[in-house]
Amino acid sequence: MIANQQESTQFIQSLKRAGIVIGNEREVIERLGKAREWHFAFATLARQGKTLGIWFAATARTRSIQLQRLFAKYHFPSNAEAAFEASLQG
């Protein structure tokens, strides 16, 4: 489980470097760390996290191609990046 937690935390840090703002980041990291399948947990939080005070927003420096590469690097299903971008606020 530790490897999963490290990978999910690295993914969150990579999202931030890509210009994504994460509301209630600590909660996201905790939930992903406890999840058996963190990819699925992340996708669920991106879609439905608002009820928990969790949200994601793009900034001016966020680029779609950068997100595509990031989601590919962390082995997300092919449609996950598009669904995430659609859920972004701002």
C-alpha positions in Angstrom: 0.0 0.0 0.0 2.9 2.4 0.6 4.0 2.3 -3.1 0.4 3.2 -4.1 0.4 6.1 -1.6 3.8 7.3 -2.9 2.6 7.1 -6.5 -0.7 8.9 -5.9 1.1 11.6 -4.0 3.6 12.0 -6.8 0.7 12.3 -9.2 -0.9 15.0 -7.2 2.4 16.9 -7.0 2.7 16.6 -10.8 -0.8 18.0 -11.3 0.2 21.0 -9.2 3.4 21.5 -11.2 1.2 21.4 -14.4 -0.8 24.3 -13.0 -3.8 22.5 -11.4 -5.1 24.0 -8.2 -6.5 21.5 -5.8 -9.1 22.5 -3.2 -8.9 20.4 0.0 -5.7 18.8 -1.2 -5.0 17.1 2.1 -8.3 15.3 1.9 -7.5 14.2 -1.6 -4.1 12.8 -0.6 -5.6 11.0 2.4 -8.3 9.4 0.4 -6.0 8.3 -2.4 -3.6 6.9 0.2 -6.3 4.7 1.6 -7.8 3.6 -1.7 -7.1 0.1 -3.1 -7.3 1.5 -6.6 -6.2 5.1 -6.4 -6.7 5.8 -10.1 -10.4 5.0 -9.7 -10.6 7.0 -6.5 -9.0 10.0 -8.1 -11.4 9.9 -11.0 -14.3 9.7 -8.6 -13.1 12.6 -6.6 -12.6 14.7 -9.7 -16.2 14.0 -10.7 -18.0 14.0 -7.3 -15.6 15.6 -4.8 -17.5 18.9 -4.5 -19.8 17.5 -1.9 -16.6 16.9 0.2 -15.2 20.3 -0.5 -12.7 18.8 -3.1 -12.3 20.6 -6.4 -9.8 21.0 -9.1 -9.2 24.1 -11.3 -6.9 24.9 -14.2 -4.7 28.0 -14.2 -3.4 30.0 -17.1 -0.3 27.8 -17.3 -2.3 24.5 -17.5 -1.9 22.9 -20.9 -4.0 20.0 -22.2 -1.0 18.2 -23.8 0.8 18.3 -20.5 -2.2 16.7 -18.7 -2.4 14.1 -21.4 1.2 13.1 -20.9 0.8 13.1 -17.1 -2.2 10.8 -17.2 -0.4 8.5 -19.6 2.7 8.4 -17.4 0.6 7.3 -14.4 -1.3 4.7 -16.5 -4.8 6.1 -16.3 -7.4 4.7 -18.7 -7.5 6.5 -22.0 -10.7 8.5 -21.2 -9.6 9.6 -17.7 -7.7 12.7 -18.8 -10.6 14.1 -20.9 -13.1 13.4 -18.1 -10.8 15.2 -15.7 -10.4 18.2 -18.0 -14.2 18.4 -18.3 -14.5 18.5 -14.6 -12.1 21.4 -14.1 -13.4 24.6 -12.6 -12.4 27.9 -14.1 
